[in-house]
Amino acid sequence: MSLYVLSDTHLSTGDDKPMDIFGARWTGYTEKLRTRWNRLVTDEDTVVIAGDISWAMSHTGAVGDLRFIENLNGSKIIGRGNHDYWWTSMKKLEELCEAESFSTLRFLHNNAYEVEDFIVAGSRGWYIDESNRKMPQDADYQKIVAREAIRLELSLTEAVKLRDKIESNTGIKKEILAFLHFPPSFRGYECPEIIAVLKKYGIKRCYFGHIHGVYDEPRCVESDGIAYTLTSADFLDFWPLPVLPLQD
């Protein structure tokens, strides 16, 4: 029973949106993802998918893509990315899963989950590096960052409660992992509001996606006591990345 992470599946099973325009690694990516995922992940394992799940524009439109994920091996914890326009309220997502008999999907939003040796927490985060900004010019970026920092804190607060409850009952203290879609730290850019929350809760490992077409970067970079790991599907060549317990 293991924990894995992979982000940015960018599924479009109903609309056949071409992804190979973003590079050769995306050619035949849906079948590549299915084959490599099922070769590595068993039904006893869990995979965190940290955002940009589907190109669908509504939660009902995402049914085909969610069914694709449902049919992959293991349990899945799904976070939100900037392209997940289908994402709606937790109530509607849970109702959709019930209506479609999806039993392996859970959603990460202001909450936390226990998975093996870990507590899984996280949020979308935000990315406002001026040199890479491709967002609406009238957006209030500072307001968005502040809101995402609050959402991350809500999730980590729930994670601490869950960790402390488990420790009280078993004597075992589990590591809290943070899963974000946007990178809090990448190539010299940092989002101080998000990083401040990670530090406040003593997070040592943070996983993120969003970055594409960059294959010469190190998988993991440590900054100020936090290890940041890139998990975009094309970066990982569509192999889910195992998350291993820290060695003493």
Backbone as numpy.savetxt, mean C-alpha at the origin, in Angstrom:
# Nx Ny Nz CAx CAy CAz Cx Cy Cz
3.15 -19.09 6.88 2.31 -17.90 6.88 3.19 -16.66 6.88
3.20 -15.94 5.78 4.13 -14.83 5.59 3.39 -13.57 5.17
4.08 -12.43 5.33 3.56 -11.14 4.90 4.37 -10.67 3.70
3.66 -10.17 2.68 4.28 -9.62 1.48 3.71 -8.23 1.21
4.38 -7.47 0.35 3.88 -6.17 -0.07 4.18 -5.97 -1.55
3.26 -5.32 -2.22 3.42 -4.94 -3.62 2.38 -3.85 -3.89
2.77 -2.79 -4.55 1.83 -1.70 -4.80 1.67 -1.47 -6.29
0.72 -0.59 -6.64 0.58 -0.09 -8.01 0.31 -1.21 -9.02
-0.73 -2.00 -8.76 -1.11 -3.03 -9.73 -1.74 -2.42 -10.99
-2.35 -1.25 -10.87 -2.91 -0.52 -12.01 -3.73 -1.44 -12.93
-4.65 -2.16 -12.34 -5.46 -3.11 -13.10 -6.52 -2.40 -13.94
-6.83 -3.01 -15.06 -7.88 -2.50 -15.94 -8.46 -3.67 -16.71
-8.97 -4.65 -15.98 -9.44 -5.89 -16.60 -10.65 -5.67 -17.49
-11.43 -4.62 -17.23 -12.61 -4.36 -18.03 -12.37 -3.44 -19.21
-11.44 -2.48 -19.05 -11.24 -1.45 -20.08 -9.98 -1.66 -20.91
-9.12 -2.59 -20.48 -7.90 -2.88 -21.21 -7.08 -1.62 -21.46
-6.85 -0.86 -20.38 -6.03 0.35 -20.49 -4.57 -0.07 -20.70
-3.92 0.35 -21.77 -2.54 -0.09 -22.02 -1.57 0.52 -21.01
-0.72 -0.32 -20.45 0.29 0.16 -19.52 1.69 0.09 -20.11
1.84 -0.63 -21.24 3.18 -0.77 -21.80 3.72 0.55 -22.37
2.85 1.57 -22.45 3.35 2.89 -22.85 4.28 3.46 -21.78
4.22 2.87 -20.57 5.08 3.33 -19.48 6.37 2.52 -19.39
6.59 1.61 -20.34 7.83 0.84 -20.34 7.60 -0.63 -20.60
8.66 -1.31 -21.02 8.56 -2.71 -21.43 8.15 -3.63 -20.29
8.48 -3.27 -19.06 8.12 -4.16 -17.94 6.61 -4.34 -17.82
5.85 -3.39 -18.36 4.39 -3.46 -18.25 3.76 -4.34 -19.32
4.53 -4.80 -20.29 3.97 -5.66 -21.33 3.47 -6.97 -20.72
2.19 -7.26 -20.94 1.61 -8.49 -20.39 1.60 -8.54 -18.88
1.52 -7.37 -18.24 1.72 -7.31 -16.78 0.64 -8.03 -15.99
-0.60 -8.08 -16.50 -1.66 -8.72 -15.72 -1.37 -10.20 -15.53
-1.02 -10.88 -16.60 -0.69 -12.30 -16.49 0.62 -12.51 -15.74
1.56 -11.59 -15.95 2.82 -11.67 -15.20 2.56 -11.57 -13.70
1.70 -10.63 -13.33 1.35 -10.46 -11.92 0.69 -11.71 -11.37
-0.29 -12.26 -12.10 -1.00 -13.44 -11.63 -0.04 -14.62 -11.43
0.80 -14.85 -12.42 1.70 -16.00 -12.37 2.72 -15.88 -11.25
3.35 -14.72 -11.15 4.42 -14.56 -10.16 3.86 -14.48 -8.75
2.75 -13.80 -8.59 2.08 -13.75 -7.28 1.76 -15.16 -6.81
1.07 -15.95 -7.62 0.61 -17.27 -7.20 1.76 -18.27 -7.06
2.87 -18.00 -7.72 4.04 -18.87 -7.55 4.68 -18.66 -6.19
4.56 -17.45 -5.67 5.26 -17.10 -4.43 4.34 -17.14 -3.20
3.12 -16.64 -3.36 2.20 -16.45 -2.23 1.29 -17.68 -2.11
1.08 -18.14 -0.88 0.16 -19.23 -0.61 -1.13 -18.68 -0.02
-2.13 -19.52 0.11 -3.40 -19.09 0.68 -3.30 -18.76 2.16
-2.21 -19.15 2.81 -2.01 -18.83 4.22 -1.31 -17.49 4.42
-0.86 -16.87 3.34 -0.09 -15.63 3.41 -1.00 -14.41 3.25
-0.43 -13.24 3.53 -1.13 -11.95 3.37 -0.25 -11.02 2.54
-0.89 -10.28 1.63 -0.18 -9.29 0.82 -0.82 -7.92 1.03
-0.01 -6.92 1.36 -0.46 -5.54 1.42 -0.27 -4.93 0.03
-1.34 -4.37 -0.53 -1.25 -3.68 -1.82 -1.42 -2.19 -1.53
-0.31 -1.46 -1.63 -0.28 -0.08 -1.12 -0.64 0.94 -2.19
-1.86 0.84 -2.70 -2.41 1.89 -3.53 -2.25 1.72 -5.03
-3.06 2.50 -5.77 -3.17 2.44 -7.24 -3.50 1.02 -7.68
-4.63 0.57 -7.20 -5.09 -0.80 -7.45 -5.71 -0.92 -8.84
-6.60 0.03 -9.15 -7.44 -0.10 -10.34 -7.62 1.27 -11.00
-7.79 1.25 -12.33 -8.08 2.47 -13.07 -9.57 2.81 -13.06
-10.40 1.99 -12.45 -11.85 2.21 -12.46 -12.20 3.56 -11.82
-13.33 4.12 -12.23 -13.77 5.42 -11.74 -14.85 5.32 -10.67
-15.36 4.11 -10.41 -16.37 3.92 -9.37 -16.14 2.58 -8.70
-16.67 2.41 -7.48 -16.45 1.15 -6.78 -17.13 -0.02 -7.50
-18.26 0.25 -8.15 -18.90 -0.82 -8.91 -18.11 -1.12 -10.18
-17.49 -0.09 -10.75 -16.65 -0.30 -11.93 -15.38 -1.07 -11.63
-14.99 -1.10 -10.36 -13.76 -1.79 -9.97 -13.98 -3.26 -9.66
-15.21 -3.74 -9.79 -15.53 -5.12 -9.40 -14.64 -6.13 -10.11
-14.45 -5.97 -11.43 -13.62 -6.91 -12.18 -12.19 -6.94 -11.68
-11.63 -5.77 -11.39 -10.25 -5.71 -10.91 -10.14 -6.27 -9.49
-11.13 -5.96 -8.66 -11.13 -6.51 -7.31 -11.32 -8.02 -7.34
-12.10 -8.52 -8.30 -12.26 -9.97 -8.43 -10.95 -10.61 -8.85
-10.21 -9.95 -9.73 -8.89 -10.45 -10.11 -8.01 -10.63 -8.87
-8.02 -9.61 -8.00 -7.22 -9.68 -6.78 -7.78 -10.73 -5.83
-9.08 -10.78 -5.72 -9.73 -11.79 -4.87 -9.28 -13.20 -5.25
-9.11 -13.45 -6.54 -8.78 -14.79 -7.02 -7.30 -15.13 -6.92
-6.47 -14.16 -6.56 -5.07 -14.45 -6.31 -4.93 -15.15 -4.96
-3.83 -15.87 -4.77 -3.61 -16.57 -3.51 -3.51 -15.60 -2.34
-3.92 -16.06 -1.18 -3.71 -15.33 0.06 -4.77 -14.30 0.39
-4.59 -13.69 1.55 -5.42 -12.56 1.98 -4.76 -11.27 1.53
-5.58 -10.24 1.31 -5.04 -8.96 0.84 -5.54 -7.81 1.71
-4.63 -6.90 2.03 -4.96 -5.66 2.71 -4.69 -4.53 1.71
-5.73 -3.80 1.35 -5.65 -2.83 0.26 -5.67 -1.41 0.80
-4.66 -0.62 0.40 -4.62 0.80 0.72 -4.98 1.62 -0.51
-5.15 2.91 -0.31 -5.58 3.80 -1.37 -4.41 4.53 -2.01
-4.46 4.68 -3.34 -3.47 5.46 -4.06 -4.10 6.67 -4.72
-3.29 7.49 -5.38 -3.82 8.72 -5.99 -4.69 8.43 -7.21
-4.56 7.26 -7.83 -5.39 6.92 -8.99 -6.61 6.07 -8.63
-6.81 5.80 -7.36 -7.94 4.96 -6.96 -9.22 5.79 -6.80
-9.70 6.27 -7.93 -10.92 7.10 -7.92 -12.16 6.27 -7.57
-12.05 4.96 -7.65 -13.15 4.05 -7.31 -13.34 3.94 -5.80
-12.34 4.37 -5.04 -12.38 4.22 -3.57 -13.52 5.06 -3.01
-14.30 4.45 -2.15 -15.42 5.15 -1.54 -15.38 4.91 -0.04
-16.51 4.99 0.64 -16.51 4.79 2.09 -16.26 3.33 2.44
-15.76 3.10 3.65 -15.54 1.73 4.11 -16.84 0.94 4.09
-17.93 1.59 4.43 -19.22 0.91 4.45 -19.57 0.38 3.06
-19.40 1.24 2.04 -19.73 0.81 0.68 -18.77 -0.26 0.18
-17.51 -0.15 0.54 -16.55 -1.16 0.12 -16.86 -2.51 0.76
-17.20 -2.49 2.02 -17.55 -3.73 2.71 -18.84 -4.32 2.16
-19.81 -3.45 1.83 -21.05 -3.94 1.23 -20.78 -4.55 -0.15
-19.88 -3.93 -0.90 -19.52 -4.47 -2.21 -18.89 -5.85 -2.08
-17.98 -6.01 -1.14 -17.34 -7.30 -0.92 -18.36 -8.36 -0.53
-19.32 -7.97 0.31 -20.36 -8.92 0.71 -21.24 -9.30 -0.48
-21.61 -8.31 -1.29 -22.47 -8.58 -2.44 -21.77 -9.45 -3.47
-20.46 -9.29 -3.62 -19.71 -10.04 -4.63 -19.04 -11.29 -4.05
-19.29 -11.56 -2.76 -18.71 -12.73 -2.07 -17.18 -12.69 -2.09
-16.61 -11.48 -1.95 -15.17 -11.35 -1.82 -14.81 -11.61 -0.35
-14.02 -12.61 -0.11 -13.71 -12.99 1.28 -12.25 -12.76 1.66
-11.40 -12.39 0.70 -9.98 -12.25 1.00 -9.51 -10.79 1.02
-10.43 -9.84 0.88 -10.06 -8.43 0.78 -10.40 -7.67 2.06
-9.44 -6.90 2.55 -9.67 -5.95 3.64 -9.08 -4.61 3.22
-9.58 -3.54 3.81 -9.19 -2.20 3.38 -8.53 -1.44 4.53
-7.43 -0.76 4.20 -6.65 -0.03 5.19 -7.04 1.43 5.15
-7.80 1.87 6.14 -8.28 3.25 6.18 -8.61 3.61 7.62
-7.73 4.37 8.26 -7.90 4.80 9.66 -7.97 3.61 10.62
-7.37 2.48 10.23 -7.43 1.28 11.06 -6.10 0.55 11.00
-6.03 -0.63 11.58 -4.80 -1.42 11.58 -5.18 -2.89 11.69
-4.26 -3.74 11.25 -4.49 -5.18 11.26 -3.28 -5.92 11.83
-3.55 -6.99 12.55 -2.49 -7.90 12.99 -2.26 -8.93 11.89
-1.01 -9.08 11.46 -0.64 -10.09 10.47 0.66 -10.74 10.92
0.57 -11.97 11.34 1.75 -12.71 11.77 2.53 -11.93 12.83
3.80 -11.62 12.54 4.66 -10.95 13.52 4.48 -9.44 13.55
3.51 -8.91 12.81 3.44 -7.47 12.58 2.05 -6.91 12.84
2.04 -5.57 13.00 0.81 -4.79 12.96 0.91 -3.91 11.71
-0.08 -4.02 10.83 -0.08 -3.29 9.57 -0.90 -2.01 9.72
-0.28 -0.88 9.41 -0.96 0.42 9.46 -0.56 1.22 8.23
-1.25 2.34 8.00 -0.85 3.19 6.89 -1.95 4.05 6.34
-1.62 4.82 5.30 -2.57 5.70 4.63 -2.03 5.99 3.23
-2.71 6.87 2.51 -2.24 7.24 1.17 -0.98 8.08 1.24
-0.93 9.03 2.19 0.17 9.98 2.21 -0.01 11.02 1.11
1.04 11.80 0.87 1.00 12.79 -0.21 2.41 13.13 -0.64
2.54 13.70 -1.84 3.84 13.93 -2.47 3.78 15.29 -3.14
4.50 16.27 -2.60 4.40 17.63 -3.14 5.76 18.19 -3.55
6.63 17.31 -4.00 7.90 17.77 -4.55 7.61 18.68 -5.75
8.03 19.92 -5.69 7.70 20.89 -6.73 8.18 20.46 -8.12
9.30 19.75 -8.19 9.83 19.36 -9.48 9.04 18.25 -10.14
8.20 17.55 -9.36 7.44 16.44 -9.90 5.94 16.66 -9.80
5.55 17.87 -9.54 4.12 18.13 -9.32 3.36 18.04 -10.64
2.38 17.16 -10.66 1.50 17.00 -11.83 0.06 16.97 -11.34
-0.27 17.86 -10.44 -1.58 17.91 -9.82 -2.29 19.20 -10.24
-3.59 19.31 -10.02 -4.30 20.55 -10.34 -3.67 21.75 -9.65
-3.50 22.82 -10.38 -2.80 23.98 -9.86 -3.55 24.68 -8.73
-4.87 24.49 -8.67 -5.64 25.16 -7.64 -5.83 24.31 -6.39
-5.18 23.16 -6.32 -5.32 22.29 -5.15 -4.59 22.90 -3.95
-5.17 22.71 -2.76 -4.56 23.19 -1.53 -3.67 22.07 -0.99
-2.42 22.07 -1.41 -1.54 20.96 -1.11 -1.26 20.83 0.39
-1.07 21.93 1.06 -0.79 21.86 2.49 -1.98 21.29 3.26
-3.17 21.62 2.82 -4.36 21.06 3.45 -4.45 19.55 3.23
-4.10 19.13 2.01 -4.12 17.70 1.70 -3.08 16.96 2.55
-1.88 17.52 2.64 -0.83 16.89 3.44 -1.25 16.79 4.90
-1.82 17.86 5.43 -2.27 17.85 6.83 -3.33 16.78 7.06
-4.25 16.65 6.11 -5.30 15.63 6.24 -4.71 14.22 6.19
-3.76 14.02 5.29 -3.15 12.69 5.19 -2.32 12.36 6.43
-1.67 13.35 7.01 -0.93 13.13 8.26 -1.88 12.72 9.38
-3.06 13.33 9.41 -4.07 12.95 10.41 -4.53 11.52 10.19
-4.77 11.15 8.92 -5.21 9.79 8.63 -4.15 8.77 9.01
-2.89 9.09 8.74 -1.82 8.19 9.14 -1.77 8.05 10.66
-1.95 9.17 11.35 -1.92 9.11 12.82 -3.09 8.30 13.36
-4.27 8.43 12.76 -5.41 7.62 13.19 -5.11 6.14 13.04
-4.51 5.77 11.92 -4.16 4.37 11.70 -3.12 3.90 12.70
-2.10 4.71 12.93 -1.05 4.31 13.87 -1.55 4.28 15.31
-2.49 5.13 15.64 -3.11 5.08 16.97 -3.81 3.74 17.17
-4.55 3.30 16.15 -5.20 1.99 16.23 -4.17 0.87 16.29
-3.07 1.05 15.58 -2.01 0.04 15.59 -1.41 -0.11 16.99
-1.18 1.01 17.66 -0.63 0.97 19.02 -1.59 0.28 19.97
-2.88 0.59 19.85 -3.88 -0.08 20.70 -3.85 -1.59 20.49
-3.78 -1.98 19.22 -3.76 -3.41 18.90 -2.48 -4.07 19.39
-1.36 -3.40 19.18 -0.08 -3.94 19.65 -0.07 -4.12 21.16
-0.55 -3.09 21.88 -0.53 -3.14 23.33 -1.48 -4.22 23.87
-2.61 -4.40 23.22 -3.55 -5.44 23.62 -2.94 -6.83 23.44
-2.27 -7.02 22.31 -1.62 -8.31 22.05 -0.51 -8.56 23.06
0.28 -7.51 23.33 1.38 -7.66 24.29 0.85 -7.97 25.68
-0.26 -7.33 26.07 -0.85 -7.59 27.38 -1.35 -9.02 27.50
-1.89 -9.56 26.41 -2.46 -10.92 26.44 -1.42 -12.01 26.26
-0.35 -11.71 25.50 0.60 -12.76 25.14 2.02 -12.51 25.60
2.33 -11.26 25.95 3.70 -10.91 26.29 4.57 -10.65 25.07
3.98 -10.73 23.88 4.72 -10.53 22.64 4.45 -9.12 22.10
5.52 -8.37 21.84 5.38 -7.03 21.30 5.67 -7.06 19.81
4.68 -6.81 18.99 4.82 -6.91 17.55 5.20 -5.56 16.93
6.00 -5.62 15.88 6.45 -4.41 15.19 5.32 -3.80 14.37
5.17 -2.49 14.48 4.21 -1.77 13.64 4.92 -1.33 12.36
4.33 -1.72 11.22 4.85 -1.34 9.91 3.93 -0.31 9.29
4.50 0.66 8.60 3.71 1.68 7.91 3.76 1.44 6.41
2.56 1.42 5.78 2.45 1.25 4.34 1.75 2.48 3.77
2.47 3.19 2.90 1.96 4.40 2.28 1.99 4.25 0.76
1.15 5.01 0.09 1.27 5.01 -1.37 2.37 5.96 -1.80
2.32 7.20 -1.35 3.33 8.19 -1.72 4.59 8.02 -0.87
5.75 8.31 -1.42 6.98 8.20 -0.65 7.14 9.36 0.33
7.37 9.08 1.61 7.68 10.17 2.54 9.08 10.73 2.30
9.95 9.89 1.73 11.33 10.30 1.48 11.82 9.59 0.22
12.30 10.39 -0.76 12.77 9.79 -2.01 13.65 10.77 -2.77
14.87 10.34 -3.07 15.80 11.15 -3.86 15.96 12.58 -3.36
16.09 12.72 -2.06 16.30 14.04 -1.48 15.03 14.78 -1.11
13.89 14.34 -1.64 12.61 14.94 -1.27 12.12 14.32 0.04
11.55 15.13 0.92 10.96 14.62 2.14 9.65 15.34 2.41
8.69 14.61 2.96 7.44 15.20 3.42 7.49 15.27 4.94
7.87 16.40 5.50 8.13 16.47 6.95 6.91 16.16 7.79
5.71 16.49 7.31 4.49 16.24 8.10 4.27 14.74 8.29
4.46 13.98 7.22 4.28 12.53 7.30 5.42 11.89 8.11
6.63 12.34 7.86 7.78 11.78 8.59 7.66 12.04 10.08
7.14 13.20 10.46 6.97 13.52 11.88 6.03 12.52 12.56
4.98 12.12 11.85 4.05 11.14 12.42 4.74 9.78 12.55
5.49 9.37 11.52 6.21 8.10 11.60 7.16 8.09 12.80
7.86 9.18 13.00 8.81 9.25 14.12 8.07 9.26 15.47
6.97 9.96 15.52 6.20 10.03 16.77 5.81 8.64 17.26
5.51 7.75 16.32 5.07 6.40 16.69 6.19 5.37 16.61
7.41 5.84 16.46 8.55 4.95 16.52 8.65 3.96 15.37
8.13 4.35 14.19 8.16 3.46 13.04 9.60 3.31 12.53
10.02 2.08 12.33 11.36 1.81 11.83 11.36 1.40 10.36
10.20 0.91 9.87 10.13 0.47 8.47 8.87 1.00 7.82
9.05 1.63 6.67 7.94 2.21 5.91 8.06 1.75 4.46
6.94 1.29 3.91 6.89 0.80 2.54 6.02 1.73 1.70
6.45 2.03 0.48 5.70 2.97 -0.36 5.77 2.55 -1.82
4.87 3.13 -2.62 4.82 2.85 -4.06 4.93 4.14 -4.86
4.06 4.27 -5.87 3.89 5.49 -6.66 4.99 5.74 -7.69
6.22 5.36 -7.40 7.35 5.66 -8.27 7.45 4.58 -9.35
7.48 5.02 -10.62 7.55 4.08 -11.74 8.71 4.40 -12.67
9.13 3.36 -13.40 10.14 3.54 -14.43 11.53 3.86 -13.90
11.73 3.66 -12.60 13.03 3.94 -11.98 13.55 2.61 -11.44
14.47 1.99 -12.16 14.88 0.63 -11.81 16.33 0.54 -11.32
17.02 1.66 -11.29 18.40 1.65 -10.83 18.53 2.17 -9.39
17.39 2.43 -8.75 17.41 2.88 -7.36 17.59 1.69 -6.42
18.21 1.88 -5.25 18.23 0.82 -4.25 16.81 0.55 -3.77
16.54 -0.71 -3.47 15.19 -1.07 -3.02 14.85 -0.39 -1.70
15.82 -0.29 -0.81 15.58 0.26 0.52 16.64 1.30 0.84
16.20 2.44 1.36 17.10 3.52 1.77 16.74 3.93 3.19
17.73 4.04 4.04 17.49 4.47 5.42 17.76 5.95 5.56
16.85 6.64 6.27 17.01 8.06 6.52 16.53 8.37 7.93
17.43 8.88 8.74 17.10 9.31 10.11 16.38 8.21 10.89
16.87 7.00 10.77 16.36 5.90 11.59 15.18 5.15 11.02
14.71 5.55 9.83 13.58 4.86 9.20 14.04 4.28 7.87
13.73 3.01 7.64 14.06 2.36 6.38 12.85 2.48 5.44
13.07 3.11 4.29 12.01 3.31 3.30 12.23 2.35 2.13
11.20 1.54 1.84 11.32 0.51 0.81 10.32 0.76 -0.31
10.82 0.80 -1.54 9.98 1.01 -2.72 9.36 -0.31 -3.17
8.04 -0.32 -3.38 7.34 -1.57 -3.66 6.46 -1.50 -4.91
6.67 -0.52 -5.78 5.88 -0.45 -7.01 6.02 -1.75 -7.79
4.91 -2.21 -8.38 4.90 -3.51 -9.03 5.94 -3.61 -10.13
6.09 -2.56 -10.94 7.07 -2.64 -12.03 8.50 -2.62 -11.49
8.73 -1.90 -10.39 10.06 -1.90 -9.77 10.42 -3.30 -9.29
9.43 -4.01 -8.71 9.65 -5.38 -8.23 9.51 -6.42 -9.33
9.26 -5.96 -10.55 9.02 -6.85 -11.69 7.88 -7.83 -11.38
6.91 -7.33 -10.62 5.65 -8.02 -10.35 5.82 -9.25 -9.45
6.88 -9.27 -8.68 7.06 -10.26 -7.62 6.72 -9.62 -6.27
5.73 -10.09 -5.53 5.49 -9.55 -4.19 6.75 -9.67 -3.32
6.99 -8.64 -2.54 8.20 -8.57 -1.72 7.92 -9.11 -0.32
8.66 -10.12 0.14 8.43 -10.62 1.51 8.90 -9.61 2.55
8.13 -9.51 3.63 8.49 -8.67 4.76 8.93 -9.60 5.88
10.18 -9.52 6.26 10.75 -10.44 7.24 10.89 -9.77 8.59
10.77 -10.52 9.68 10.99 -9.94 11.00 12.41 -9.40 11.13
12.56 -8.33 11.89 13.88 -7.78 12.14 14.71 -8.77 12.94
15.98 -8.85 12.61 16.89 -9.72 13.36 17.47 -8.97 14.55
17.51 -9.63 15.69 18.07 -9.02 16.90 19.58 -8.85 16.75
